[in-house]
């Protein structure tokens, strides 16, 4: 049962412009140096136009083999495509009550910073970004557009949005189903959530991944995994608002808490594996730039390999 933390100011005081400038200097400068302008590692092209055929080389994607040409020439050949460089990225943002939890930094703040850094990094290279916002339902759709002004608009909507009132269980499946009807063409999709939700989200996530390049961005706070000995505390379920006094000094209680958390982790891993999506895990104690660099590096390495067995790839 996460305890709702009080609202915290942004790490970059002074409003939306100050926050975006802060992210540009602290996150994007490091990310740009690593990517060296190659944002294809973050957004994959549609591959609509056949550009050329060439002989197969080690580490080529076996899915691009042209079997007709291979049979005729008795030598494996692969198709090369011209990618559509003006692509769209969508952020599916879970802003349900549990997102307001965090011991030092709220998960909501981490979500806002992630969206700001990624959105600005992508729009600087001509891509468009949009968002769907979910509280107790999908209540806001921000159309995909490009440019710094649009990123400022998106961040402002996130910063000024009031916290969701407890009382209704989160149904992440509703967000994913709605997203499928909003995005008319193949896009890069970032599902930003703590995945504290009613079950059943794995099937719509898998359906979304069949058409789009989907990354599950899982937000968490270490206190959700393991409780320290704090004595008697009042805990509140962020989703339902239910409150309960518990003795965190009792070893048996902490062990039961950790067992439930471990089972929730196992269920989450199974759901992401069934959906077959990449998973980026962001802790409220993480350095955002470091986490993104690890993720980008893993995608770069994997892009050099042929398609492997299906399943989730986790980048903590």
C-alpha positions as CSV (number, residue, x, y, z in Angstrom):
1,X,0.0,0.0,0.0
2,X,2.0,3.0,-1.1
3,X,1.7,6.1,1.1
4,X,0.8,9.3,-0.8
5,X,3.7,11.7,-0.4
6,X,3.1,15.5,-0.4
7,X,3.4,17.4,-3.6
8,X,7.0,18.2,-4.4
9,X,8.3,21.1,-6.4
10,X,10.0,20.4,-9.7
11,X,13.8,19.9,-9.6
12,X,14.0,23.0,-11.8
13,X,11.9,25.8,-10.2
14,X,10.5,28.6,-12.2
15,X,7.9,26.9,-14.3
16,X,7.7,24.9,-17.5
17,X,10.4,26.9,-19.5
18,X,12.9,26.5,-16.6
19,X,12.1,22.7,-16.4
20,X,12.7,22.2,-20.1
21,X,15.9,24.2,-20.1
22,X,17.1,22.2,-17.1
23,X,16.4,18.9,-18.9
24,X,18.1,20.2,-22.1
25,X,21.3,20.9,-20.2
26,X,21.3,18.0,-17.8
27,X,19.9,15.1,-19.8
28,X,19.8,15.9,-23.6
29,X,23.4,17.1,-23.8
30,X,24.6,13.8,-22.5
31,X,22.1,11.8,-24.7
32,X,23.0,13.7,-27.8
33,X,26.7,13.0,-27.3
34,X,26.0,9.3,-27.0
35,X,23.6,9.1,-29.9
36,X,25.6,11.4,-32.2
37,X,22.4,12.4,-33.9
38,X,21.2,8.9,-34.6
39,X,17.7,8.9,-33.1
40,X,16.7,5.8,-35.1
41,X,17.7,3.8,-32.0
42,X,14.7,5.3,-30.3
43,X,12.2,5.5,-33.2
44,X,12.1,2.8,-35.8
45,X,11.1,3.6,-39.4
46,X,8.1,2.1,-41.2
47,X,10.2,0.7,-44.0
48,X,7.6,1.5,-46.6
49,X,9.8,1.8,-49.7
50,X,12.1,-0.9,-51.0
51,X,15.5,0.8,-51.7
52,X,17.8,-2.0,-52.7
53,X,18.8,-5.7,-52.5
54,X,22.2,-6.9,-51.4
55,X,23.9,-10.0,-50.2
56,X,23.2,-11.1,-46.6
57,X,25.9,-10.2,-44.1
58,X,26.4,-11.5,-40.6
59,X,24.1,-9.8,-38.0
60,X,21.6,-8.8,-40.7
61,X,17.9,-9.2,-39.6
62,X,16.8,-12.5,-41.0
63,X,13.3,-11.1,-41.4
64,X,14.5,-9.0,-44.3
65,X,15.7,-11.9,-46.4
66,X,14.2,-11.9,-49.9
67,X,13.6,-15.7,-50.3
68,X,12.7,-15.4,-54.0
69,X,15.9,-13.7,-54.9
70,X,17.8,-16.0,-52.6
71,X,16.4,-19.1,-54.3
72,X,17.1,-17.7,-57.8
73,X,20.7,-16.7,-57.1
74,X,21.5,-19.4,-54.6
75,X,22.9,-16.8,-52.3
76,X,21.1,-15.1,-49.4
77,X,20.0,-11.6,-50.2
78,X,18.2,-9.0,-47.9
79,X,15.9,-6.2,-48.7
80,X,16.9,-2.6,-47.7
81,X,14.2,-0.1,-47.1
82,X,14.0,3.7,-47.1
83,X,12.7,4.8,-43.7
84,X,10.2,7.5,-43.1
85,X,12.2,10.0,-41.1
86,X,9.2,12.1,-40.0
87,X,7.7,9.7,-37.5
88,X,5.4,10.0,-34.5
89,X,6.0,9.1,-30.9
90,X,3.2,8.8,-28.4
91,X,3.4,8.9,-24.6
92,X,0.6,6.9,-22.9
93,X,0.7,8.4,-19.4
94,X,-0.7,6.7,-16.4
95,X,-1.5,9.5,-13.9
96,X,-3.6,7.5,-11.5
97,X,-3.3,8.1,-7.7
98,X,-0.4,5.7,-7.1
99,X,1.8,7.8,-9.4
100,X,1.8,10.5,-6.7
101,X,3.9,8.2,-4.4
102,X,7.6,8.7,-3.8
103,X,9.9,8.9,-0.7
104,X,12.2,11.5,-2.2
105,X,10.9,12.2,-5.7
106,X,7.4,11.4,-6.7
107,X,6.8,9.0,-9.6
108,X,4.8,11.7,-11.2
109,X,7.8,14.0,-11.2
110,X,10.0,11.3,-12.7
111,X,7.3,10.7,-15.4
112,X,7.2,14.4,-16.3
113,X,11.0,14.6,-16.6
114,X,11.2,11.5,-18.7
115,X,8.5,12.8,-21.1
116,X,10.1,16.2,-21.3
117,X,13.6,14.9,-22.1
118,X,12.4,12.3,-24.6
119,X,9.8,14.6,-26.3
120,X,12.3,17.4,-26.8
121,X,15.1,15.1,-28.0
122,X,12.7,13.6,-30.6
123,X,11.1,16.9,-31.8
124,X,14.6,18.5,-32.3
125,X,15.0,15.9,-35.1
126,X,11.8,16.7,-36.8
127,X,9.6,14.0,-35.2
128,X,6.2,14.6,-33.8
129,X,5.1,13.7,-30.2
130,X,1.6,13.3,-28.8
131,X,0.2,12.0,-25.5
132,X,-2.8,10.4,-23.9
133,X,-3.4,11.2,-20.2
134,X,-5.2,8.7,-17.9
135,X,-6.4,9.4,-14.4
136,X,-9.4,7.3,-13.7
137,X,-10.1,7.2,-17.5
138,X,-8.5,8.6,-20.6
139,X,-9.6,12.3,-20.2
140,X,-7.0,14.1,-22.4
141,X,-5.6,13.5,-25.9
142,X,-2.8,15.8,-27.0
143,X,-2.3,15.5,-30.8
144,X,1.1,14.7,-32.2
145,X,3.0,17.8,-33.3
146,X,6.6,18.9,-33.4
147,X,8.6,21.8,-32.1
148,X,9.8,23.1,-28.8
149,X,6.6,25.1,-28.2
150,X,4.6,21.9,-28.4
151,X,6.8,20.2,-25.8
152,X,6.4,23.2,-23.5
153,X,2.6,22.8,-24.0
154,X,2.8,19.1,-23.1
155,X,4.9,19.8,-20.0
156,X,2.6,22.6,-18.9
157,X,-0.4,20.2,-19.1
158,X,1.5,17.7,-16.9
159,X,2.7,20.2,-14.4
160,X,-0.6,21.9,-13.9
161,X,-2.7,18.8,-13.8
162,X,-4.2,18.1,-10.4
163,X,-3.6,14.7,-8.8
164,X,-6.2,12.0,-9.3
165,X,-8.6,11.4,-6.4
166,X,-8.4,8.0,-4.8
167,X,-11.3,5.7,-4.9
168,X,-11.3,4.0,-8.3
169,X,-9.0,1.2,-9.2
170,X,-6.6,1.8,-12.2
171,X,-7.5,0.0,-15.4
172,X,-4.4,0.3,-17.6
173,X,-6.2,-1.8,-20.3
174,X,-8.6,1.1,-20.9
175,X,-5.6,3.4,-21.7
176,X,-4.1,0.9,-24.1
177,X,-7.4,0.1,-25.9
178,X,-8.1,3.8,-26.4
179,X,-4.6,4.5,-27.7
180,X,-5.0,1.8,-30.4
181,X,-7.9,3.8,-31.8
182,X,-6.2,7.2,-31.6
183,X,-2.9,6.3,-33.4
184,X,-3.8,5.8,-37.1
185,X,-0.3,4.9,-38.3
186,X,2.7,3.0,-37.0
187,X,4.4,5.0,-34.2
188,X,6.9,4.7,-31.4
189,X,4.9,4.3,-28.2
190,X,6.1,4.8,-24.6
191,X,3.7,3.4,-22.0
192,X,4.7,5.3,-18.8
193,X,3.2,3.7,-15.7
194,X,3.9,2.0,-12.4
195,X,1.7,-0.8,-13.7
196,X,-0.2,-0.9,-10.4
197,X,-3.4,-1.8,-12.1
198,X,-6.2,-4.3,-12.3
199,X,-5.1,-7.4,-14.3
200,X,-5.8,-7.8,-18.0
201,X,-3.5,-5.1,-19.5
202,X,-1.1,-7.6,-21.1
203,X,-3.4,-8.5,-24.0
204,X,-4.1,-5.0,-25.2
205,X,-0.4,-4.2,-24.8
206,X,0.5,-7.1,-27.0
207,X,-2.1,-6.0,-29.6
208,X,-0.6,-2.5,-29.5
209,X,2.9,-4.0,-30.0
210,X,1.8,-5.8,-33.2
211,X,1.4,-2.5,-35.0
212,X,3.7,-0.1,-33.1
213,X,7.2,-0.1,-31.6
214,X,6.2,-0.2,-27.9
215,X,8.4,0.5,-24.8
216,X,7.0,-0.1,-21.4
217,X,8.5,2.6,-19.1
218,X,7.9,1.2,-15.6
219,X,8.2,3.7,-12.7
220,X,8.8,2.6,-9.2
221,X,10.1,3.7,-5.8
222,X,12.3,1.4,-3.7
223,X,10.0,1.6,-0.7
224,X,7.4,-0.3,-2.8
225,X,9.7,-3.3,-2.7
226,X,11.1,-3.2,0.8
227,X,10.1,-1.4,4.0
228,X,12.5,-0.1,6.6
229,X,11.8,-0.3,10.3
230,X,9.9,2.9,10.9
231,X,7.8,1.8,13.8
232,X,4.1,2.5,13.8
233,X,3.0,4.3,10.7
234,X,-0.2,5.2,8.9
235,X,-0.3,3.7,5.5
236,X,-2.8,4.7,2.8
237,X,-3.7,2.8,-0.4
238,X,-3.2,5.4,-3.1
239,X,-5.7,3.8,-5.3
240,X,-8.6,3.3,-2.9
241,X,-7.8,5.8,-0.1
242,X,-8.0,3.0,2.5
243,X,-5.9,3.8,5.6
244,X,-4.4,1.4,8.1
245,X,-2.0,1.7,11.0
246,X,0.8,-0.9,10.7
247,X,3.9,-1.8,12.8
248,X,6.8,-1.7,10.4
249,X,9.0,-2.8,13.3
250,X,7.4,-6.2,13.2
251,X,9.7,-8.5,11.2
252,X,6.8,-10.8,10.2
253,X,4.9,-7.8,8.7
254,X,8.0,-6.7,6.7
255,X,8.5,-10.2,5.4
256,X,4.8,-10.5,4.3
257,X,5.1,-7.1,2.6
258,X,8.2,-8.1,0.7
259,X,6.6,-11.4,-0.3
260,X,3.6,-9.6,-1.8
261,X,5.9,-7.1,-3.6
262,X,8.0,-10.0,-5.0
263,X,4.8,-11.7,-6.3
264,X,3.7,-8.4,-7.9
265,X,7.1,-8.1,-9.6
266,X,6.8,-11.7,-10.9
267,X,3.3,-11.0,-12.3
268,X,4.6,-7.8,-13.9
269,X,7.5,-9.6,-15.6
270,X,5.2,-12.3,-16.9
271,X,2.8,-9.7,-18.3
272,X,5.5,-7.8,-20.1
273,X,7.0,-11.1,-21.4
274,X,3.6,-12.1,-22.8
275,X,3.2,-8.8,-24.5
276,X,6.7,-9.0,-26.0
277,X,7.8,-5.4,-25.5
278,X,11.0,-3.7,-24.4
279,X,10.9,-2.6,-20.8
280,X,12.7,0.4,-19.3
281,X,12.7,0.5,-15.5
282,X,13.0,3.9,-13.9
283,X,13.5,4.3,-10.1
284,X,12.8,7.5,-8.3
285,X,16.4,7.3,-7.1
286,X,17.8,6.9,-10.6
287,X,19.7,9.5,-12.5
288,X,17.5,9.9,-15.6
289,X,20.3,10.5,-18.0
290,X,22.1,7.4,-16.9
291,X,19.0,5.3,-17.2
292,X,18.3,6.6,-20.7
293,X,21.9,6.0,-21.8
294,X,21.7,2.4,-20.6
295,X,18.5,1.9,-22.5
296,X,19.8,3.5,-25.7
297,X,23.0,1.5,-25.5
298,X,21.1,-1.7,-25.2
299,X,18.9,-0.9,-28.2
300,X,22.0,0.0,-30.3
301,X,23.6,-3.3,-29.5
302,X,20.4,-5.3,-30.1
303,X,19.8,-3.5,-33.4
304,X,23.0,-5.1,-34.7
305,X,21.7,-8.6,-34.0
306,X,19.2,-10.7,-35.9
307,X,15.8,-11.0,-34.5
308,X,15.9,-13.3,-31.5
309,X,13.3,-15.2,-29.5
310,X,10.2,-13.2,-28.5
311,X,10.0,-11.8,-25.0
312,X,10.4,-8.7,-23.0
313,X,13.8,-7.0,-22.7
314,X,14.4,-5.2,-19.4
315,X,16.8,-2.3,-19.0
316,X,17.0,-1.3,-15.3
